[in-house]
Amino acid sequence: MKPDVLSLGAFPEATMAELSRRFTLHHFFDFALPPPGLTADVAQRIRAIATEANRGANRALIEMLPKLELIAGFGVGYDKTDVAAARARNIPVTNTPGVLGDEVGDLAIGLMLASARQIVHADRYVRDGSWAKGPIALGRSVGGKTLGVIGLGGIGRAAADRGAAFKMQVLYNGPRRKADAPYAYVADVVELARRSDFLVVACKGGPETRHIVSAAVIEALGPKGTLINVARGTCVDERAMVAALSDGRLGFAALDVFEDPLRPSPELLQLPNVIVQPHHGTATVETRNRIGALMIDNLSAHFDGKPLPTPIP
């Protein structure tokens, strides 16, 4: 008999097909947890959860599943999963590191270029006929500028390496210096912002990094600086950022994530010096399929009695 697995989120077609082949699947798209349609009868049978990183598994859901043995995340972040509640019941949690850094790093640099070279604005400038009335305002160079990176994990390192390829000076901040990093380490995040022209947020989410980009960091980045966030919306004090963007104390922002994941601040969306994206840093067919395959590898390893490929630290 195939194990019962609760799946939460929008997985690729190939991932859904393989999950359905290997397991008895109970799929919900709801952000609300526990899912409103999850019946007590099904909950009694669930042995594992397969969940998108931005949905996770909260304490209420974990406590609803008496036979739960594993929480397998689709994505690298696990801040939406109540890890403490899982560990209290000796339930391992896995994620999918090592398969998405390049993709999100690409988007970080794409956002940097789009902001500096006004790519989104320039597209509208041609379409609405403004070009016929005169040349577009000059953009900003990235070559020779300083790229600061908060969090030099897989995503941060990918962004840093790409910045270096653009002949930028690269600096980074994190909990500790990386022995294998060829870039200068800056221990204080405010000082990192002060020395940066472009600041990429690529750290993990959760309480430890909540508002790591504080009002002080935003002030230090300054009126010519650009803030790029491909991490978690909670890493940035969004209210302070909006205020600084509105009155010119922060120059520009390019954002793939927001404090409220599906409802960015209305004031933010009205600002002309901001580019927004729908949290799609990993959203390519190739990378999403690799993420799904690794999530399934973790599920299969558990039920086959083998070591988990990628348990969280």
KEKE-3310 file (N, C-alpha, C; in steps of 0.2 Angstrom, whole numbers, plus 5000, padded with zeros to 4 digits):
npx = (5004:5003:5011:5001:5001:5001:5000:5005:5002:5008:5014:5026:5020:5026:5031:5020:5014:5024:5023:5010:5012:5020:5014:5000:4990:4985:4980:4981:4978:4977:4982:4979:4981:4978:4973:4956:4948:4953:4949:4945:4946:4955:4966:4970:4977:4988:5006:5016:5021:5022:5027:5026:5039:5035:5023:5024:5022:5012:5011:4998:4993:5003:5000:4988:4990:4992:5000:5011:5027:5037:5042:5043:5051:5048:5059:5071:5069:5064:5057:5043:5039:5035:5047:5051:5040:5039:5051:5049:5041:5050:5050:5058:5063:5065:5073:5077:5091:5105:5100:5094:5100:5108:5097:5089:5099:5102:5090:5091:5102:5096:5086:5093:5099:5088:5083:5093:5095:5083:5073:5060:5053:5057:5052:5038:5039:5042:5030:5020:5021:5030:5043:5043:5042:5054:5070:5073:5077:5093:5100:5108:5125:5132:5144:5159:5154:5149:5143:5134:5130:5119:5120:5128:5125:5120:5112:5116:5129:5129:5123:5133:5145:5140:5139:5152:5157:5152:5161:5160:5164:5163:5155:5151:5140:5136:5132:5145:5162:5165:5176:5180:5176:5180:5178:5176:5173:5161:5157:5147:5130:5125:5136:5140:5129:5131:5143:5139:5133:5123:5112:5110:5098:5099:5098:5093:5076:5065:5064:5077:5082:5073:5068:5082:5086:5085:5078:5089:5099:5093:5094:5108:5111:5105:5101:5106:5106:5102:5090:5088:5078:5078:5075:5067:5051:5050:5063:5066:5062:5047:5039:5048:5056:5047:5044:5056:5059:5049:5052:5064:5076:5080:5086:5081:5071:5070:5061:5057:5049:5038:5033:5019:5015:5006:5001:5007:5012:5000:5005:5018:5017:5014:5025:5037:5050:5052:5053:5043:5040:5032:5037:5045:5058:5063:5057:5057:5055:5065:5072:5062:5057:5069:5069:5057:5060:5071:5064:5055:5064:5068:5057:5055:5067:5065:5053:5059:5068:5081:5095:5091:5092:5093:5092:5086:5098)
npy = (4994:5011:5025:5038:5054:5071:5085:5102:5116:5124:5113:5108:5100:5088:5085:5083:5072:5062:5061:5057:5044:5038:5039:5039:5052:5068:5082:5100:5117:5127:5142:5143:5135:5122:5115:5119:5109:5097:5082:5074:5061:5058:5065:5057:5047:5052:5052:5059:5076:5086:5101:5117:5130:5142:5140:5130:5121:5123:5123:5120:5112:5101:5096:5091:5079:5064:5053:5058:5058:5064:5080:5087:5099:5110:5119:5130:5138:5137:5143:5145:5133:5125:5121:5118:5112:5101:5095:5092:5081:5072:5073:5073:5087:5092:5101:5109:5112:5119:5117:5128:5140:5146:5150:5159:5168:5173:5180:5190:5198:5201:5209:5220:5225:5228:5238:5248:5251:5254:5246:5241:5253:5259:5250:5253:5266:5266:5260:5268:5279:5289:5290:5296:5309:5313:5309:5296:5298:5297:5281:5271:5265:5249:5242:5243:5248:5245:5230:5224:5210:5202:5188:5175:5162:5149:5156:5169:5168:5165:5177:5186:5181:5183:5197:5200:5196:5206:5216:5222:5228:5217:5214:5206:5201:5191:5178:5173:5174:5167:5155:5151:5161:5173:5186:5202:5203:5210:5214:5222:5226:5238:5245:5238:5242:5256:5256:5251:5251:5244:5233:5217:5206:5191:5182:5169:5167:5171:5172:5176:5184:5194:5210:5213:5221:5236:5252:5259:5253:5255:5269:5270:5265:5274:5289:5286:5273:5256:5244:5227:5213:5196:5187:5184:5193:5197:5200:5214:5229:5234:5245:5256:5256:5260:5273:5279:5277:5285:5298:5301:5296:5284:5277:5267:5252:5235:5221:5205:5199:5201:5209:5205:5191:5190:5202:5216:5232:5245:5258:5256:5250:5261:5269:5276:5272:5259:5242:5227:5210:5194:5185:5174:5169:5156:5151:5143:5131:5121:5122:5121:5108:5101:5105:5099:5085:5083:5085:5074:5064:5065:5061:5048:5042:5042:5033:5022:5019:5024:5035:5053:5064:5078:5084:5098:5109)
npz = (5000:4996:5004:5012:5008:5011:5000:4997:4988:4973:4962:4949:4934:4931:4944:4951:4944:4947:4961:4963:4957:4966:4978:4989:4986:4993:4989:4991:4987:4996:5005:5018:5033:5045:5029:5023:5018:5022:5029:5045:5044:5033:5038:5049:5042:5036:5032:5028:5023:5009:5004:4998:5000:5003:5009:5019:5035:5048:5066:5070:5059:5060:5072:5069:5063:5067:5063:5057:5049:5042:5035:5020:5011:4997:4990:4996:5008:5025:5034:5036:5041:5056:5064:5077:5082:5075:5078:5091:5090:5085:5071:5055:5045:5028:5015:4999:4995:4985:4972:4966:4968:4957:4948:4956:4959:4946:4944:4953:4948:4936:4940:4946:4934:4927:4935:4935:4922:4918:4912:4913:4913:4901:4892:4893:4889:4876:4871:4875:4867:4871:4867:4855:4858:4864:4870:4882:4899:4906:4912:4924:4927:4930:4930:4938:4950:4967:4974:4986:4996:5006:5015:5010:5005:4994:4985:4987:4984:4971:4965:4969:4962:4949:4949:4950:4938:4930:4932:4945:4961:4975:4990:5006:5019:5033:5045:5048:5042:5026:5022:5009:5001:4988:4991:5000:5017:5027:5043:5049:5045:5042:5039:5027:5019:5018:5010:4998:4982:4976:4984:4988:4995:5001:5011:5023:5028:5043:5061:5065:5055:5053:5047:5045:5036:5041:5046:5048:5040:5027:5027:5026:5014:5005:4995:4982:4981:4977:4982:4982:4984:4985:4994:5008:5011:5024:5028:5026:5032:5028:5029:5033:5021:5011:5015:5014:5000:4995:4999:4994:5002:4999:4984:4974:4972:4969:4969:4973:4983:4997:5013:5016:5008:4996:4995:4992:4999:4995:4994:4990:4977:4970:4967:4957:4956:4959:4955:4954:4957:4955:4966:4960:4959:4957:4946:4934:4921:4921:4934:4943:4941:4945:4959:4963:4960:4970:4982:4981:4981:4994:5001:4996:5001:5014:5016:5011:5021:5020:5022:5023:5009:5010:5024:5034:5043)
capx = (5000:5007:5010:4997:5005:4998:5004:5002:5005:5008:5020:5026:5016:5030:5032:5013:5014:5028:5020:5004:5014:5023:5011:4992:4991:4980:4983:4978:4982:4976:4987:4976:4983:4977:4968:4949:4945:4956:4945:4948:4948:4962:4972:4973:4981:4994:5012:5021:5019:5026:5024:5030:5042:5031:5017:5027:5018:5012:5010:4991:4993:5007:4996:4982:4992:4995:5005:5016:5034:5041:5039:5047:5049:5049:5062:5077:5067:5059:5054:5036:5037:5036:5052:5051:5034:5041:5057:5046:5039:5055:5048:5063:5061:5070:5072:5080:5097:5109:5097:5090:5104:5109:5091:5088:5105:5100:5084:5094:5106:5091:5082:5098:5100:5081:5082:5098:5095:5076:5071:5053:5051:5059:5047:5032:5041:5041:5024:5015:5023:5034:5049:5042:5042:5060:5074:5072:5082:5099:5100:5114:5130:5133:5151:5163:5150:5149:5138:5134:5126:5117:5119:5132:5124:5119:5109:5120:5136:5127:5123:5140:5149:5137:5141:5159:5157:5150:5166:5158:5167:5158:5156:5146:5138:5133:5134:5152:5166:5166:5183:5181:5174:5185:5175:5178:5168:5159:5153:5141:5126:5124:5142:5139:5125:5135:5148:5136:5128:5117:5112:5105:5096:5099:5099:5087:5070:5064:5065:5084:5084:5067:5070:5089:5087:5081:5078:5096:5102:5090:5097:5115:5111:5105:5097:5108:5107:5096:5089:5086:5077:5076:5075:5060:5049:5051:5070:5066:5057:5044:5036:5053:5058:5042:5044:5063:5058:5044:5055:5071:5081:5082:5085:5077:5071:5068:5058:5053:5046:5035:5031:5013:5017:5002:4998:5012:5009:4998:5009:5024:5015:5013:5031:5040:5057:5052:5051:5040:5040:5028:5040:5046:5065:5065:5051:5059:5053:5070:5074:5056:5057:5074:5067:5052:5064:5074:5059:5053:5070:5068:5051:5056:5072:5062:5049:5063:5072:5087:5096:5088:5097:5094:5088:5088:5103)
capy = (5000:5017:5029:5044:5061:5078:5090:5108:5121:5123:5110:5107:5094:5082:5083:5080:5065:5057:5061:5053:5037:5034:5039:5041:5059:5072:5089:5106:5123:5133:5145:5142:5129:5117:5116:5119:5103:5091:5079:5071:5054:5058:5067:5051:5043:5056:5050:5064:5082:5089:5108:5123:5133:5148:5138:5127:5117:5126:5119:5117:5106:5096:5093:5087:5073:5059:5048:5061:5055:5068:5086:5088:5106:5111:5125:5130:5141:5133:5148:5144:5127:5126:5116:5116:5108:5095:5091:5089:5074:5069:5073:5077:5092:5093:5106:5107:5116:5117:5116:5134:5146:5150:5153:5165:5173:5176:5185:5196:5202:5204:5215:5225:5228:5231:5245:5253:5252:5256:5241:5241:5259:5260:5247:5257:5273:5265:5258:5274:5285:5295:5290:5301:5316:5315:5304:5294:5300:5292:5276:5271:5260:5244:5241:5248:5250:5240:5226:5221:5204:5200:5181:5172:5155:5147:5161:5175:5167:5165:5184:5189:5179:5186:5204:5200:5196:5213:5220:5225:5226:5213:5214:5202:5201:5185:5177:5172:5174:5161:5154:5150:5167:5178:5193:5205:5202:5216:5211:5226:5226:5245:5247:5235:5246:5262:5255:5248:5255:5240:5229:5211:5203:5184:5178:5165:5171:5168:5177:5179:5189:5199:5217:5214:5228:5240:5259:5262:5250:5259:5276:5270:5263:5281:5291:5284:5266:5251:5238:5221:5208:5190:5182:5184:5200:5199:5203:5221:5234:5237:5252:5261:5256:5264:5280:5281:5278:5290:5305:5301:5294:5278:5279:5263:5245:5229:5217:5198:5197:5207:5206:5201:5188:5191:5209:5221:5238:5249:5264:5253:5249:5267:5272:5275:5270:5252:5236:5222:5203:5189:5179:5169:5168:5149:5150:5141:5124:5116:5122:5119:5101:5099:5105:5093:5079:5082:5084:5067:5059:5065:5057:5041:5039:5041:5027:5016:5017:5026:5042:5058:5067:5085:5087:5104:5109)
capz = (5000:4995:5010:5011:5008:5010:4996:4998:4984:4966:4960:4942:4932:4932:4951:4953:4942:4951:4968:4962:4955:4971:4985:4989:4986:4995:4987:4992:4985:5000:5009:5025:5036:5040:5023:5026:5015:5025:5034:5050:5042:5029:5043:5052:5038:5032:5035:5026:5020:5004:5005:4995:5005:5006:5013:5025:5039:5055:5072:5070:5054:5062:5078:5067:5059:5072:5060:5052:5050:5038:5031:5014:5008:4990:4990:5001:5014:5029:5039:5036:5044:5063:5065:5084:5083:5071:5082:5097:5089:5081:5064:5052:5040:5023:5010:4993:4993:4979:4965:4964:4969:4951:4945:4960:4957:4939:4944:4957:4944:4931:4944:4946:4928:4925:4938:4933:4915:4917:4907:4913:4912:4894:4888:4893:4886:4868:4870:4875:4862:4874:4863:4849:4861:4866:4873:4889:4904:4907:4917:4929:4926:4936:4930:4942:4956:4972:4975:4993:4997:5013:5015:5005:5004:4987:4981:4988:4981:4964:4964:4970:4956:4943:4950:4949:4930:4928:4935:4951:4968:4978:4997:5008:5026:5035:5052:5048:5036:5022:5020:5002:4997:4986:4992:5006:5022:5031:5048:5051:5039:5041:5035:5021:5015:5017:5005:4992:4977:4975:4990:4987:5001:4999:5017:5025:5032:5050:5066:5065:5050:5052:5047:5045:5032:5045:5044:5048:5034:5021:5027:5024:5007:5003:4989:4975:4981:4975:4986:4978:4988:4982:5000:5011:5013:5031:5029:5025:5036:5022:5030:5032:5014:5007:5017:5011:4993:4994:5000:4991:5006:4996:4977:4970:4975:4965:4974:4971:4989:5001:5020:5015:5001:4990:4995:4993:5001:4990:4993:4986:4970:4966:4967:4950:4957:4961:4951:4958:4954:4959:4970:4955:4958:4955:4942:4927:4921:4923:4941:4947:4941:4949:4966:4964:4960:4976:4987:4980:4983:5002:5003:4995:5005:5021:5016:5010:5026:5018:5024:5019:5005:5012:5030:5036:5048)
cpx = (5004:5005:5005:5002:5001:5002:5001:5006:5005:5014:5020:5022:5020:5031:5025:5012:5018:5026:5014:5006:5016:5019:5003:4992:4985:4982:4978:4982:4982:4982:4985:4978:4980:4972:4961:4946:4948:4952:4949:4950:4954:4967:4974:4977:4988:5001:5018:5018:5024:5023:5029:5033:5038:5024:5019:5022:5018:5010:5003:4990:4997:5003:4990:4983:4995:5000:5010:5023:5039:5038:5045:5046:5051:5052:5067:5074:5063:5057:5047:5034:5039:5041:5052:5046:5036:5046:5054:5043:5044:5054:5054:5059:5067:5068:5076:5086:5101:5107:5094:5094:5106:5103:5089:5093:5104:5095:5087:5098:5101:5088:5087:5099:5093:5080:5087:5097:5087:5072:5063:5050:5052:5054:5040:5033:5040:5034:5019:5016:5027:5040:5049:5043:5049:5064:5073:5078:5087:5098:5107:5119:5130:5141:5155:5160:5151:5143:5138:5129:5125:5116:5123:5131:5123:5117:5113:5126:5134:5127:5129:5144:5146:5139:5148:5161:5155:5155:5164:5163:5162:5160:5150:5146:5135:5135:5141:5155:5166:5173:5185:5179:5179:5183:5176:5172:5167:5154:5147:5137:5125:5130:5142:5135:5128:5140:5146:5132:5122:5118:5107:5104:5095:5100:5092:5082:5070:5065:5072:5086:5078:5070:5078:5091:5082:5081:5085:5100:5100:5093:5104:5115:5110:5101:5099:5108:5101:5096:5086:5085:5074:5075:5068:5058:5050:5058:5071:5060:5053:5041:5042:5056:5053:5043:5051:5062:5054:5047:5062:5077:5084:5081:5080:5076:5068:5067:5055:5049:5044:5034:5024:5014:5013:4999:5003:5008:5007:5002:5016:5023:5014:5019:5034:5047:5057:5050:5049:5040:5035:5031:5042:5054:5067:5060:5053:5057:5059:5072:5068:5056:5063:5072:5062:5055:5067:5069:5056:5058:5070:5062:5052:5061:5069:5058:5053:5068:5079:5089:5093:5093:5099:5090:5091:5094:5100)
cpy = (5006:5022:5035:5050:5067:5083:5096:5113:5119:5120:5109:5100:5088:5080:5080:5073:5060:5056:5056:5045:5034:5034:5040:5048:5063:5079:5094:5112:5128:5135:5144:5136:5128:5118:5115:5112:5097:5088:5076:5064:5054:5060:5062:5047:5046:5054:5055:5070:5084:5096:5113:5127:5139:5146:5134:5122:5120:5121:5116:5111:5100:5092:5089:5081:5068:5054:5051:5059:5060:5074:5087:5094:5106:5118:5125:5133:5136:5137:5148:5138:5128:5120:5114:5111:5101:5091:5089:5082:5070:5068:5076:5082:5092:5099:5104:5112:5114:5116:5123:5140:5150:5153:5160:5171:5177:5182:5191:5201:5205:5210:5221:5229:5231:5238:5250:5255:5254:5252:5241:5247:5261:5256:5251:5264:5272:5264:5264:5280:5290:5295:5296:5308:5318:5309:5302:5296:5294:5287:5276:5264:5255:5242:5246:5250:5244:5237:5223:5216:5202:5192:5178:5164:5154:5152:5167:5174:5167:5173:5187:5187:5182:5194:5205:5200:5202:5218:5225:5223:5223:5213:5209:5203:5194:5184:5176:5173:5167:5160:5153:5156:5171:5185:5196:5205:5208:5214:5215:5227:5234:5248:5244:5240:5253:5262:5252:5253:5251:5234:5223:5208:5195:5179:5174:5169:5168:5174:5180:5184:5194:5206:5218:5220:5233:5247:5262:5259:5254:5266:5276:5268:5270:5282:5289:5276:5262:5245:5233:5215:5202:5184:5181:5192:5202:5201:5210:5224:5237:5244:5257:5261:5260:5271:5283:5282:5284:5297:5306:5299:5288:5279:5274:5256:5241:5223:5211:5196:5203:5204:5203:5198:5190:5198:5214:5228:5242:5255:5262:5253:5256:5271:5271:5272:5263:5248:5231:5216:5199:5183:5173:5168:5161:5147:5148:5133:5119:5116:5120:5111:5098:5099:5100:5086:5077:5081:5077:5062:5059:5060:5050:5038:5038:5034:5021:5015:5019:5033:5048:5062:5074:5087:5094:5104:5108)
cpz = (5000:5001:5008:5012:5007:5006:4996:4993:4977:4963:4952:4940:4933:4939:4953:4951:4945:4958:4968:4961:4962:4978:4984:4991:4988:4994:4988:4990:4990:5004:5017:5027:5043:5034:5025:5023:5018:5030:5039:5048:5038:5034:5047:5048:5035:5036:5033:5023:5015:5003:5001:5001:5008:5009:5020:5028:5046:5060:5072:5065:5057:5068:5075:5064:5064:5069:5056:5054:5046:5035:5026:5011:5001:4990:4996:5008:5018:5035:5040:5040:5052:5065:5072:5085:5080:5075:5088:5097:5085:5073:5060:5046:5035:5019:5004:4991:4987:4972:4962:4965:4962:4948:4949:4959:4951:4940:4948:4953:4938:4934:4944:4940:4926:4929:4936:4926:4913:4912:4907:4911:4904:4890:4887:4889:4878:4867:4870:4871:4865:4870:4858:4852:4863:4869:4880:4893:4905:4913:4921:4927:4932:4936:4934:4949:4961:4974:4982:4993:5004:5013:5009:5005:4996:4983:4981:4984:4973:4961:4964:4964:4950:4943:4948:4941:4927:4930:4940:4957:4972:4986:5000:5016:5027:5042:5053:5042:5032:5020:5013:4997:4995:4987:4999:5011:5026:5036:5050:5044:5037:5037:5028:5016:5013:5011:4999:4988:4976:4980:4989:4993:4999:5005:5018:5028:5039:5055:5067:5061:5049:5053:5048:5041:5036:5042:5043:5042:5027:5021:5024:5017:5003:4996:4982:4975:4979:4980:4982:4983:4985:4988:5002:5012:5020:5033:5029:5029:5030:5023:5030:5025:5010:5009:5014:5004:4991:4995:4998:4996:5003:4989:4974:4974:4969:4969:4971:4977:4993:5008:5020:5008:4995:4990:4997:4995:4995:4988:4989:4979:4966:4965:4960:4950:4960:4956:4955:4954:4958:4963:4965:4954:4955:4949:4935:4927:4923:4930:4945:4947:4945:4957:4967:4965:4967:4982:4987:4983:4991:5004:5002:4999:5012:5021:5014:5015:5025:5021:5020:5016:5008:5018:5031:5042:5055)
residu = (MET:LYS:PRO:ASP:VAL:LEU:SER:LEU:GLY:ALA:PHE:PRO:GLU:ALA:THR:MET:ALA:GLU:LEU:SER:ARG:ARG:PHE:THR:LEU:HIS:HIS:PHE:PHE:ASP:PHE:ALA:LEU:PRO:PRO:PRO:GLY:LEU:THR:ALA:ASP:VAL:ALA:GLN:ARG:ILE:ARG:ALA:ILE:ALA:THR:GLU:ALA:ASN:ARG:GLY:ALA:ASN:ARG:ALA:LEU:ILE:GLU:MET:LEU:PRO:LYS:LEU:GLU:LEU:ILE:ALA:GLY:PHE:GLY:VAL:GLY:TYR:ASP:LYS:THR:ASP:VAL:ALA:ALA:ALA:ARG:ALA:ARG:ASN:ILE:PRO:VAL:THR:ASN:THR:PRO:GLY:VAL:LEU:GLY:ASP:GLU:VAL:GLY:ASP:LEU:ALA:ILE:GLY:LEU:MET:LEU:ALA:SER:ALA:ARG:GLN:ILE:VAL:HIS:ALA:ASP:ARG:TYR:VAL:ARG:ASP:GLY:SER:TRP:ALA:LYS:GLY:PRO:ILE:ALA:LEU:GLY:ARG:SER:VAL:GLY:GLY:LYS:THR:LEU:GLY:VAL:ILE:GLY:LEU:GLY:GLY:ILE:GLY:ARG:ALA:ALA:ALA:ASP:ARG:GLY:ALA:ALA:PHE:LYS:MET:GLN:VAL:LEU:TYR:ASN:GLY:PRO:ARG:ARG:LYS:ALA:ASP:ALA:PRO:TYR:ALA:TYR:VAL:ALA:ASP:VAL:VAL:GLU:LEU:ALA:ARG:ARG:SER:ASP:PHE:LEU:VAL:VAL:ALA:CYS:LYS:GLY:GLY:PRO:GLU:THR:ARG:HIS:ILE:VAL:SER:ALA:ALA:VAL:ILE:GLU:ALA:LEU:GLY:PRO:LYS:GLY:THR:LEU:ILE:ASN:VAL:ALA:ARG:GLY:THR:CYS:VAL:ASP:GLU:ARG:ALA:MET:VAL:ALA:ALA:LEU:SER:ASP:GLY:ARG:LEU:GLY:PHE:ALA:ALA:LEU:ASP:VAL:PHE:GLU:ASP:PRO:LEU:ARG:PRO:SER:PRO:GLU:LEU:LEU:GLN:LEU:PRO:ASN:VAL:ILE:VAL:GLN:PRO:HIS:HIS:GLY:THR:ALA:THR:VAL:GLU:THR:ARG:ASN:ARG:ILE:GLY:ALA:LEU:MET:ILE:ASP:ASN:LEU:SER:ALA:HIS:PHE:ASP:GLY:LYS:PRO:LEU:PRO:THR:PRO:ILE:PRO)
# end
